[in-house]
Amino acid sequence: MGEKAQNLRSVITDERGKRLAGVVLGVVTAYLVAKALAGGYRESEMVDVLVSLILPPLVLFFVYQGSEKRFVFCVAALLLAALCFDAGPALGIPRAGLSLVLITIGSMAAPLVVDLLVVDMGRQIHIARPLGQMAQVAFLLAVFPLAYAALMRADATIRREDQRLVGQLVAQIWVTKDGDTLVVDRLDGKMRDRALRRLAIRTKDKIYPLSDADVESVRETHTVRKTTNARGTEATEITREQEERLRLILKLQGTGIPDEVALVSRRGPLTIAEAKLW
């Protein structure tokens, strides 16, 4: 009887451990997904983040159809995709183009590669049903409230940032002599990227995203005067420094600039901030 009771307690403890591991996996994945969604919303990259998050688990869902590994591998691929998307900016990796493709393929391939390596070693990965079930349940229960909270925080942040960005760039927009082109002048690299992703010119008839504008590099030369005092004597040093600035050139349709023009910040169909140019 004593040995049977001990074995029963061991089975129960093992079952609880697997369920707890599933809960941890599901909640951590939900947190990373929520953070990735908020980052994509903040930087106008929602399509990119949705592609990178949905595609890897979707492929594995069909690859492992009927297998005990299916749901855990899907959650693991989702975790890797969200982690790579979140860590991209800190590592200097752009979250678009080729980098996005590599992130998506890598997140999808990693569980497959691990599984194949284990098979090559003559072993099999066995995943207990409680772990997979709890990972699914924990993820689904946690992802929606976490995503909602993260998106609300991101929304408050981008409203402050975009209002400041729009207000700053309004003073840097001018019209060319031919009267049908707007120029957004004196931008640094970071401001250019934000303007291209977030801003548009809105007229009474049409919206022109700044992503359609041509980017031009301009070198500006500044005279720098430095005055130093050494041993009671004053010396003045004059040097010339060059600074690279960027400008966006947006050609509007028609024969001239419309009467009503505004600079707006948009996320999809939503207008976040705006300022009237004239």
N, C-alpha and C positions, 0 to 999 in steps of 0.2 A: 504493500500500500504506500509506504514512504517513497519508494522509487517511482511509482506511478504519479504520485502527487508532485514530486520534483520535476518529472518530465512534463507534466501538464503546466506547471508554473513556467518552465523554460519555453514551452511553445507559446504561452500567452505573452511572455516578455518579448519573445522574438517577433510575434505578431504586432505588438504595440510599437516596437522599434521600427518595423517596416512602415507602419501607418504614419508614424511621426516623421520618418524620412520623406515619405510622399507629401506630407503637409508642408514640410520645409521647402522641398523642391518646387511645389506649386506656388507657394507664397513668394519665394524669391523670384521666380520667373514672372509672376504677376507684377511685382514691384519694378523689375527691369523693363518690362513691356510698357508699363504706365509711364516710366521715365522717358523711354524712347518716343512714345507718342507725344509727350509734352515737348520734348526737344524738337521733334519734327514740326509740331504746330508753331512753336516759337520761331523757328528758322524757315518757315514756309517750305517744308520738305515732307509734307504729309503723304504724298504719293510714294516718295522714296521709302519712307519708313514702313508704310503698309505693304509694299512689295517685299521688302527685306524680311518682314515679320511673318507674312502669310505663306510665302512660297516654300521655305524649307520644311515646316511641319506638314504642309499639304502634300508635298512629294513623298515624304516618309510615311504618311498615313496610308498611301496606296502601295508603297513598296513593301511595308510590313503588314499588309492586310491578313488578318487571321492569326497574327503572331502575338505572343504575350508581351513582346517588346514594343509593340506599336505605339501606345500612348505615352510611355515613358520616353521613348526616343523622340516623339513629336514635341513633348514639353522640353526635352534637352536641346533640340534644334532651335526652338523658340527662345530659350534662355541664351544660347550662344549668339543668335542673331541680334537680340536686344542688347546684350553686353557689348558686342562689337559696334553697334550703332551708337550706343551711349559713350563708348570710350574713344570713338573716332576723332573728335575734335581735340581731345587732350593729347592724343598721339600724333596729331598733325595729319590725319588721314581724312581726305574729303569724303563726304557721304553722298556722292553722286558719281555718275559715269562708271568708269572701270572699277573704281574702288567699291562702289555699291554692288556691282556684279560679283566681285570677288568675295565680299562679305556674305552675300546670299548663297553663293556656291559653297563657300567654306563651312557655313553653318549647317547646310544640308548634308555635306559630305562627311563631316567629322564623326557623327554617330555611325555612319556606314563603314568608315575606315576602321574605327575601333572594333566594330562587330566582326569585320573581315579578318583583322589581325588576330583576334581571339580564336576565330575558326581555324586560321592557319597554324595556330599553336596547338590544335587538336582539342580545343575546349569549346564550351558553349556559354553564352551569357543567358542566365535564367533570371527572370524578373518576377518576383512574387506578385500575385494579383492584388493584394492589399496596397502595395506601394503604388502601382499604376492607378488604381481606383482613387486613392487619396490624393495623388498628384493632380488628377483631373478635377476632382471636386474642389480642392483647395484653390487651384488656379482660377476656376470659373467663379468661385465665391469672392475671391480677393481682387481679381483684375478690374471689375467694373467700378467699385468704390475707389480703388487706388487710382485708376485712370481718370475718373471724374475729379478727384482732388488735385491730381497733378495738372490736368488741363485747366482747371480754374486758377491755380497759381500761375501757370504759364500765361493765361489770358491777362491777368492783372499786370504781369511783368511786361508783356509786349505792348500793352496799351501805354504804359509809361515810356518805354523805349521808343515806340513808333511816334508818339506825340512829340518827343524831343527831336527825333530824326527829321520828321516833317517840318517842324518849326525851324530847324537849323538849315535845311536845304532850300526853303522858300526864298531866303535871301541870296541864294547862290544860283538862281535860275534866271537866264536872260534869253532874249529872242535875237536870232541872227538878222542881218540886214535884209535878206530876201523875204523875211517875214513869215516863213512856214516851218521853221525849225527851232526847237527849244534846246538849250544847252544847260546842263547841270554841271557847274564848274567847281574846281578846287576840292576834289575828293581824295582821300587816302584810300588804301586798298580795302580796309575793313568797311569803311562807309560805302564804297562802291559796291561791295558784295551785298550789303544789306539793302542798298537802294535797288539793285537789280532783282533781288528776290522778293522784296516787300512792296515796292512803291509803283505807282502808275500815275499818269496824267489823265484827268477826267475832263472831258468837254461836255457840252449839252447833248451831243449826238453819239459820242463814242468814248471808250476807255483805251488808253495806250499804255500797256505795261512797259516799265523802263527796261525790262529784260529784252525788249526789241531794239533798244538803243545801241548805237555804235559806241565803243569805248576808245578814247583817244588819250595818249600819254603826252603830258606837257612838262618840260623842264623849266623851272624858274630859278633865276639867279638872284641871290640876295647879297647885299653888302653888309658885312658884320664889322662893327667898330668896337674894339676892346681897349679899355683904358686901365693900365696897371700902375701901381705906385711901388717903387722899389728904391730903397735907400734915400727917400726924400725926393726922388725925381719922378716925374710923371711921363709915361710913355703910352702912345696910342698906336694900336696895330689894326690895320684895315685889311680884311680878307674877303674873298668872294666864295660863297657856298651855293651849291646847286641842290635843288630839291625837286623830286619828281612828283607831280600831281596828275590826277586823272580827271577826265571829264566825260560825261555822257551826252551824246548827240542824238536827239529824237526828232525825226521828221514827221510832221503831221500831214494828214491827207487834206487836200483842198488848196486854195490859193492864198490863204493867210491864217493867222492865229485867230481862233474863235473869240467871241466877246467874253464868254464865261469859261474860265480854266481853273482847275483846282489840282493840287498835289494830294494824293490819297494813299493811304496804306491799306492793303487788302490781304485777307486770308480766305482764298476761295471767293465765295459771293459776299463775304462779310467785309464791311468797311470798318477798320479799326480806328483810324485817325485821318483827319483831312485839314487842309489849309488852302484858302482861296488865293490864287495868284493875282487875278484881276477879274 
